[in-house]
Amino acid sequence: MSLTLSTKTTPFPYAAIATAIYTQKAELSYDESATGVSLLLDGAEYTTEGEIVDALAKAGGLDGDSTKAATYFALARTLPSMTGVSDIFTILDSLDDHLAYRTFLVSHDISGADWALWGSIRAAIKVLGLLKNGHHAHALRWFTHLESLESTQVALASVTAAKANKARSTKTAASFALGLQDAKEGEVVTRFPPEPSGYLHIGHAKAAMLNQYFAKMYKGKLIIRFDDTNPTKERTEFEQTILEDLRLLNIEGDRVTHTSDYFDTIYDLAIQLIRAGKAYADDTEQAQMREERGKGIASAHRDDSVEDNLKHFAEMKAGTSEGIRWCLRAKISVDDQNKALRDPVIYRCNLVPHHRTGDKWKIYPTYDFACPIVDSIEGVTHALRTNEYRERNAQYYWMLEALGIRRVLIWDFSRLNFIYTLLSKRKLHWFVDNKLVKGWDDPRFPTIRGIRRRGMTVEALSQFMLAQGPSQAIVSLEWDSIWAINKKVIDPVAPRFWAIVKDNMVPVTLSGGPENPEVRSLPRHKKNAEVGEKSTVYSNTILVEQEDAVSFEDGEEITLMDWGNAIVRSKTTGSNNEITSLTMDLHLEGDFRKTKKKITWLAQATNAHPLVDAVLLDYDYLITKKKLEEEDDVKDFVTPVSEFREDAYADANVKTLQKGNIIQFERKGYYIFDGVAEEGKLEFIKIPDGRAANLASKAEKNTTVASGTPAPAPATSSASLTASKMYRVENVYGEEGVRPAPTTKMYAVNSVYE
């Protein structure tokens, strides 16, 4: 018994998948080739969503009143096609009235009619949006309850997983497999060849994960190879950090090698090319060489004799004053349309000692020469490269053919770029050198260490990378999609705690609260008992946030989460109209479903039950331009304020956390515990959740920078009526303002702003 569908089905059959999981009468099978939705149940096949929900409901004993149910099934069929707002409001008004004194539509328990209508609303964006406007409290309560059920969450998660994991089971997996030409199980060898000159970033993560993915898919091997051919930039410590970064991604190679392991072999092959007349020494100045290659002009030394070329190459190897003037070039073409084939440099001098071979060598092969050679020697079957190298693929194959060594196949993929993000090592170095960040693991950095420190999980990274598939499109991606995947990974397992921002927090005296603090054990995650339990302190004096306090009306009934309702009886205000204290009466018999405000709180600290000093950290993008061009100077686009700190009190349960643990501060968001600061405060870094509003610039939402000094206020006109995130533009009429002379025959009316 299975329910077969595609993630691309429109409208999506939410009711069918939710009913299948709730009744446990059918397994979900996602098949991207499916043209609709179908259910095989007890030998019968159903192909419309209404029939499927009805069949599953009856099989699971959810049929209810058949007469009433038929009405809601009919409504479910027509609702997605409704476009008129007035028509939709009429339906929602009727539904809200019906549910005012009912929990479900047709009986005291969930029926097929409930699932049919819930799924119809969820699939109709316009209807869902109007429902969530808050005008239909009873209908929204019913809808939210069905959506919050564990079975519904499992069903919705299956859709997300199916979309993200197409690489494993559907078209993406097929494309991956087809992309590895002549791949044979047990024989595939891939390699990840980072240069040991810095830290890995998210772009490297895609390459590393794809290489590991293919190696595992074909039960092959993965080589981690350090491309150490430029001693000027490379250091041993970077090799260790790169291996640590890979471990953060759960990537372990079958072996670790270095290009420098093969320097002798590469040198011998260079000699072979010279003797074959396929390489020559050249002392043309760099600028002139660039110009000649661009115009298709042959070097003056292109037809030098083999003997002269060998002599100059020997001078290069010795590192003499004469030798360092020369380089070695492959003799491929002078004027090929593909400029990568215009006699590229394959060896150059460098007198800086190598971090592994010392001063043995004074010449080093270029990456384009060494890479195909070492790939061939090490048994690599498929070389994965970003498609920015595509023009150089012909050069890669020429090297293998000219040297007569084993052929390696290239499989290329699109480079990963993100908006407002720098991946250039040089530009990232500039931020580090100018102390605009705290290091290479700064949460604002796109390095593996940076994004992991900010709360990105390996599972989310892997899902995102594989979901990209074999795409060749070079685009700048939004960060929201990868953080949204990350949220789905962490939400089911992140323990829930509370924190109250210290700034203008409000003490509340609770009439009816316990005079002596009481401690109760509650689940850390209401939907996942395996997360464990926490201790919650109850007292007649609690703390709430200013933002909540100012929203309370006199006599309003609100809900104290994990406790019950309370009625606001009085409040005192300060000189700036801020709330300084509140008194409330506990009203535990009140119905939390009828209150609009449900708030977090903390019991006032005592010696026996102290609160924990915490700092909540949030970050903005480092640059203000979506994509920096080559000619852009990075210092002209630095975000003025990109770190925001809030002092807070957290409940004492957070003292059990270890660095790197991910939690949720309820009503604030997800955070990762970053450790204890020097002053003893626990620091928590906010994890983006993928919502666009939380990924937008935060500079105007906060007024305190990292150092605690006030951020400069944006320049605004005294006549400004609304705050804007747009750049300020001078008034077209000048700062004085112009009052145009009226030419209308209408009655004169004074401005509402005067």
N, C-alpha and C positions, 0 to 999 in steps of 0.2 A: 504494500500500500504506500504509494508515493505521490507527492504533489510536485509536478514538474513545471518550471517557469523560467523565464529569462529576467535578469535584472533590468533589462531595457523595456519590459512590458509596460504599456501605457493605456489607460491609467493603471498604476501598479496595484496588484491585488493584495493589499494589506490585510483585508478581512480574511482572505483564504489562508495566508500563512499564519496569522494570529490564531485562527480557529484550529488549524492543524496542530500547532504546538500546544495550545491550551487543552485540546481533547486527547492529544497524543495518539491520534488515529492515523496519522500519515507522516512520513518523513519528507523533508524538503529536498528537492533535487534541482539545482540551478544549472540550466543548460542554455548557453547563449545562442544556440541555433534554434531554440524553441520559438514559435511564432505567437504563442498565446500561453494560457495556463490550462493545465489538465490534471485531473485526479483519477487515479485508478484505485477503486475501493470495492472490495468484495466482488470482484469480477466485472464491475460496471465502470464505465468511463464518463466523467463529467467534464465539460469544457467551458462552462460559463461560471463566473465567480459566484453568482447567486446560487446556482445548483450545487457548487462545491461546498459553500458555507452551510447550506441546508443539509446536505448529505453528511457532512462531518458533525454538525450539531446533533442530528438524529442518532448517528453512531455513538456519539459521546453522551447522549441523554440530555441534550440542552434544548430540545425542540420547543418547550413551553407552549403557550396558547397559540395554536396554529392560525386562528383567525386574525388576532392582533399582530402576530409575527409577519403575516403576509403583507400587511400595510407597511411595515417598516422595511421589509425587503424591497417592496416596490419603490419606496422613497429612496432607498440606497441606490437603486438603479438610475434614478432620474437626477439625483442631487449633483453629481459631477458635471452634468451638462448645463446646470443653471448658471447664468451670468449676471442677471439683474440683481442688484444689491437689495432692492425692496423685496423681491421674491425670496431671496436667501434669508433676509431678516424675518420674514413671515414664518418660514419653516423653523428657524431657530427660536423664535418667540413661542411657537406652539410646542416645540420640544422642551423648552425651558419650563413652561407651565406644567407640562406632563410630568417632568422629573422633580418638580418642587417638593412632592411628598413621596417620591419613589426613588429607590436606589437603582433599579434597572428598568428596562422598557416594558416587558410583558409579564414578568414574574418576580419572585423574591430572589432569584439567582440569575446569573448570567445566562443568556440564551443566544441562539444563533442570530436573532434580530439585533441584539446589542453589537455583536461582532460585525455584522453586515453594515450597519449604519456607522459604526466607529471607523471601519476601513474606508467607507465612502467619503466621510469627512476628511480623513487623513490624506486621501489621494486628491482631494479638491482644494488646492492652495487657497483660493479665494474664500471658500467657506470656512476653512480652518483659520484664516486670518481674521475674519469677522467674529468667529467664535471666541478667539483669544483676545478680542478687544475688551472683554470684561463686562459686557452688557447682559450676559446670560450665565449667571453664576451656577445655576443648577446643572445646566447642560455641560458647562465646562468642568464641573466637579465630576460628573459621570464620565466624560471623555478622558479626563486626566487619570481617574481611577483605573480605567481599562488599560491605558497606556503604561501606567506604573507597575502593572502586574509583572512578575518575574517572567512568565511565559511570553508576554508581549515584548519585553526587553530582549529576550533570547531570539524571538522572531526578527525584530528589527536589527539586532546585531548580526544575524545570519545574512541579511541583505548587504550590510556594510562589508562583512567579511567576503561575501561572494564578489562584490565589486573590486575590493582591494586584492583579492587572491585569484583573479582571473589567470594570473601568470602560472598558477599551479595546476589548474584543472580545465581551462577552456581555451579560447582563441589565443590568449597571450602565451600560454604554455606552448601551444602549437607553433606560434611564431618564433618563440625562443628556440625550440627544437629545430625548426627549419633553418634558423639563422646560423646554427653551427653546422656548416657544411661538412659532410663526410665524418660526422661525429660517431664514434663507436663506444659502446658501454665498456668501461674499464680501461679505456685507452686515452681518454681526454686529459690533457694537461693544460692548465691555465696559469697565468702569472700576474701578480700585482707588483709593478715596479716603481715604487715611490723614490724620489730623490731625498736623501737624508739631509735636508737643508731647512727644515721647518716642521710645523705640526700639520697633521692631516685635517682637512676641512670637509664639509658635507659633500663637496664635489668628488673628493677622493672616496668618500663612503660609498657612493654609487658604483664606482669602478671596482672597489674591493668586494662589495656584496655580490655584484654580478659575476665576478670571477669565482667566488666561492659557490654561488648558486649553480653555475654550470658544472663545476668540478663535482659537486654532490649529485646533481641530476644524472650525470653519466658515470657515477661511481669512479671518478678519476682523481686527480691530484691538483693541489694548488701550491704554487711556489711564491713565496714572498722574496722578491729580489730588490736589493738596494742598488739603484742606478747611481753609483758613486764615481762619476766621470768628471766632476768639476770640483777640485779640491779647494777652490777659493771659498765656496759657500757651504761645504759639507763638514759635519762634525759627528763624532761618535755618539755624543749624547742624544742627537736627533734620531739615531737609529733606535735607541732604547725608547724614546718617547713615541715613535711611530708604532713600535711593537705594542706598547701600552695602549695606544689609541685603538689599534686593531683588536686588542683584547676587550676594550670597552664595547666593541661591536660584536663580540663573540666570534671573532675571526682568528683562526689559527692555521697557519700554513703547514703543509706536510714537510716542508723544509725551507730554510732561510739561506739565501745566497747573496753574492755581491757581483756586480759587473767586474769589479777589480780582481775577482778570482780568475778572470780570463784575459787579463791584460796582455800576457805573453802570446796567447793564441790570436787575439785580435791584431796585435802588432805583426805577427807572421802573415796573417791574411792581408794586411795592408801592403806588405812587401810583395805578396802574390799579385795583388792588383796592379802595382807599379810595373812589375816584370811583364804582366800581360798587356801593358799599355792602356790600362783602364783607370789609372790614377796618375796625377802629376802634382809636383810641388809648385807653389805660387807665392810670390812676395808682393802681389798687388795690394795697395793700401785698401783698408776696409771700405771707405766711402766710394772709392773708384770701383771696387769689385761689385758693390751693391748696384752702382749705376750701370756697369757693363752687363750684369746679369739681367737687370730690368730691361735693357735695350737689346739684349741678345747679341752682345759683342764678345768675341772670343778673347780669352786672356793671352797676353803676349807669351806666356810660358806653356800654353796648352799643348804645343807640339815639341816640347823639349824632349831630349833623348832619355831613354830608360836610365842610362848611367848618370846623367845630370840629376834626374829625379831621385835616384837612390842616394846620391851624394848629399843633396839638400835635406832629404829625410833623415839621413844619419846626423847631420848638423842639428836638426830639430831634436832628435833623440838625446843628443849630448847637451842640449840647452845652451849652446854657445851664443855669443852676441850676434853672429850671423844667422844661426839656426832659428832664433826666436822671431826673426823677421818673416819667416815662411810658415805656410800651412799646407796641408795636403788636401787636394780636391779630387772627387770622383769624376772621371771623364765620361759623362753620360750624354749631354746635349748642350749646345750653345743657345739655341733659340726655340726649344720645345714650348708649346702653348702652356703646358704645365710647368710653371716656373720652379717648382720644387725639383725638377729634373735638370735644371741648368747648372751643371757641374757644382753640386753642393760640397761644402767643406766637410771632410770626414776626420781630420786630425788637426789639433792645434797645440801650441806650446803653452805650458803653465808651470812656472818655477816654484809655485807654492807647494810645500810638502803635503803629501796625501795622508789622510788620517789613518789609513791602514797600511799603505805600502811605503810610507816615508818619502825619502828623496830618490827612490829607485828610478822613477819615471819623471821625465821633463815634458813628455807629450802625452796627450790623452785623446781618446776617440770621442767623437760627438755622439749624442744619443742616437741619432739617425743611422749611424754606422754600427755602433755597438749593439743596439737593441735586436735587430734581426739576427745578428751573429749569435748572441747569447741565447735568444729564443730557440734557434736551431740546435745549438749545442745541448741545451738543457732538456730537449725533448718536448718543448711546448708545441701543442697541436693547433691551438687557436689563440691568437693574440687579440685581446679585447682592447679597443682604443676608441676614444671619443672621436666623433666625426669631424672635429676641427683638424684632424690629421689626414682627412680623406685624400687631399691632393698629394700627400706624401706617401700614400699607400703604394703608388707605382714605384717610388724610390725604394721603399722597403723590399718589394719583390725584385727590383733590379739588383740590389745588394746580394740577395740570396742566389740569384741566377748567375751573376758575374763571378761569385766565389765558388759556385758549384756545390753548395751545401744544401741540406735537407730543407724542403719547402715548408713554410708555416702559413696557415690560413688566417686572414684578418676578419674579425667580426666587429663592426663599429656601432656605436650608439650615441645618442645625443648627450651633450654636456649639460650638467645640471646648473641652472642659474636661478637666483632668487632676486626679487625686487628689494631695493634698499639694502643690498648685501654686497660686501666686497669679498672676493675670493683671491685677489692678487696678494701674493706673499709680501711684495714690496709695500703695498698700501697698508696691509695689516701690520707690518713692521713699523710703519710710521705712527700708527696709533699706540703701539707698545712703547716705542722710543720717546714719544711725547707725553707719556703717562696719562693718556686719555682713557685708557683701560688699565685694569689691574694685572694683566698678564695674558698669556695665550689661552688660558682657561676661563677668561672673562665670559659671563653669561651672554654678553652682547655680541660675542665673536661667533662666526660660523664654523669654528673649529669643532672637531669631534668632542674635545674636552669641554668647549664652551656650551654646545647644545645639550650634551649629556648633563652638565652641571645645571642647566636650566630646566631639566626634567624630561628631556626627550628619551624615550625608551628604545631599546634595540628592536623590539618587536614592531613598533610603529615605523621606525626607519626602514626596516626590511619590507614591511607591507607597502610603504610608499614607493620604495625603489622598484619593487617588482611590479607594482601597478603602472609604472611608467612604461613597462614593456619595452619592445624594440623600437620605440619611437625615434625618428630621425629629426624631428622638429626641434629647432633651437629657439627656445622661448624662455622668458623670465617668469618663473612661477611665483604665485602668491604663497606666503607661509601658512595661510589659513588651512589649506588642505592637509598638510602634514601634521599640524598641531591638532586638527580635528580627529585625525586617526589616532594620535597619541592619547587624546582624551578618552576615546572609546576603549583604549587598552588599560588606562589607569583607573577609570571610574569604578569598575566592578570590584577593585581590590584596595582602593585608597581609604584608609580609616578616616573617620570624620571627627574633627575637633572644633573648638570655638576660640575666637580671638576677638578682643575689643580694643579698638584704636584708643590710645590714651588721650589724644587731643580733644579736650572738652568732653570727656566721657562723663556720664551722668549717674550719680548714685540714686537708687530707688529704694524707698522704704515700703515693704510689702506687708500689708495688714493680712494676717492669717498665715504668714510664713513661719517656719520653725524658728523659735528663739535661739536654739542651739543648732549649729550647722549639722545637717544630716548628709550622709553619703549613700548613694545608690549606685548599683552596677547596671550599666546600659551597654548595648552592643555598639561597637565602634563603627559598624556599617549595618544599617537596618535591613539591607537586602543580602548580606553575606555574613552569616554567623561565623564563618571560618576566620574572619579578620580579627575576632577576639572581642573583649569587653573593655570598658573604661569606667572610671569612677567619676561620678558627677556630684558636686556639692550643692546642696540646697540650703538657703538661708533667708532670713527676713530682710536682709539688705543685699541688693544686687547691683551690678553695674551694667548699663546699656550705652550704646553709642549715641552721640549727639545727633547724628543724621536720623536715627530712629526716633529719638525723643522729640525733636522739633516737628515731626509729622503727626504726633498724637493729638487728638482732640479731647477736650474735657469730657469725661464720661464715656469715652470710647472703650470698647472691649477689644483687647488684643490677645494674641497667643504667645506665651513664653514657651518656646520650643522645648520638647522633652519634659514639660511640666504640666501646663494647662493654661486656661484663660485667666486674665486679670483685667480689672477695670481701672482706668486712669481717674483718680479722684482730684488731684491738685498738682500744680507745677509752679516752680519759681524760676524767674528769668534774671539774667545778668544785664549789665549796661549795654551790651551789644545784641540784646534780644536772644542770647543763647540760653538754653535750658540749663539751670544749675542743679536742680533736684526735682524728683518726682515722688508722689505717693500713689500707691495702687492698692486695691483690694483683690486678693486672690479669689477667683471664681471658677473653681475646678470643675464644677458641674456644667460650665458653659460649653457650647458646641464649637470646637475649633474650626469646623467646616464653614461656619458663618462669619468668621473674622477675616478682615482683609489683610491684617498685618501679623506676620508670624516672625518673631525676632529671636536672635541669639542673645545670650546674657551670660554673666559670670557672677558667682557669689563673691561678695566682698571678701578680700583676703584677710585671713587670721593667721596667728602663729602656727596653729595646727593645720590649716589649709591655705598655704600661700599660693599666690599666682606666679606665673613665670614671665619675666621680662623678655620680650621678643621684639625683633625688628622685621617688618614686612618689606621686602624689596621688590621693585618692579622696574622694568627696563623699556626703553624706546629704541628705535633704530639708531644706528650710529651716524647715518648720513641722511640728508634731506632729499636726495634725488633718487628716483627709482633705479636708474642705470647710469653709472658714470662712464663717459666716453674717454677714449685714450687721451684726448687733449685736456680733459678736466683736471683741475688741481684739487685733490681730495680735501685740502684744508679749507676750500671755499664752500664745502657742502657738509661740514660737520654739524650734527645736531647739537644745539647749545646745551641742552640738559637731557641726558639720556639715562640717568639713574635716579630713582625716587625711593625714599625711605620713610617708613611710618613706624613710630614706636607704638607698641601694643602690649596688652596683657594677654597671655594665652593660658588655657586651663592646664593644670599640673600634669595631665596625662602626656603632654609632649616631651616631658623629661625622659620618657622611655625610648625616644626615637634615637636612631643612629644616623650619622651623616649619610645623605643620599636617599633616605626614606622619603617616599612621596605620600602626601596627605591631602585632605581637603579641609580648609577652614570654611565651615558652612556659611553660605551667603557671601563669601568673599572669592572663593575659587580654589584651584589646586596649587599646592606649594611643595617645594622640595626642601628638605632640611639641609642647610648648607654648613652647619656646625656652630660652634660657640665663638662669638667675637671676643676681642681682648677684654672688653669691659664686662664679660660674663653674660651678655645677652645672646639668646638663641636667634640665629638668622634664618629666615625662610624666604626663598626666591619664588616669586609667582610664576606658574607655568601657564603659558598662553593656552587657551582652550579652542582656538580656531574661529571664534566669532570675530567678524570684521571690526566691530567697535572696540574690541580689546586689543586689536593689532594696529589700530590707528595711532597717530602721534599722540603722546600723553603730555606734551610740553605745556599745553594750556589747561590741563586738568589738575596739575600739581603746581605748587608754588614753592616747594622746598627741594633744593638740589642735594646731592649726596653729602656735601660738607655741612649741610644744615643751614646755609645762608640763603636768604630769600632770593628767588630768581627774579630778574628784572621784569617788571610788568610790561606787557606789549603796549606799544603806542596806540592810543585810541583817541578819536575825536570826542570832545565833550558832549557832542550831540549823538554819539553812538547809542543806539537803542538795544542792540543785541550783540552778544559775543559771537565772533566768527573765527574759524580756523584759516580763513583765506588771508593772503598777504594784504596789508593795508594799502589802499590806493587813494591818492588825493582826490578830494571832492572836485568834480568837474566844474563846479561853480566857484571854486576857491573856498578858503576856510571861513570867509565872512558869511557865506551863504547868500542866496539870491531869492527874493520873493517875487515870482513872476506875477505880472499884472493880469488879473482875471478878465477874460473876454466873454465869459458865459453869461447867459441871461437868468441862470438859476439863482436861488436865494443864496446869500453869502453865509457860510457856516464856519465857525472857528475851528482850528485844528484841535484834534483830540489830545495832542501832545502839549498844548499850551496851557 
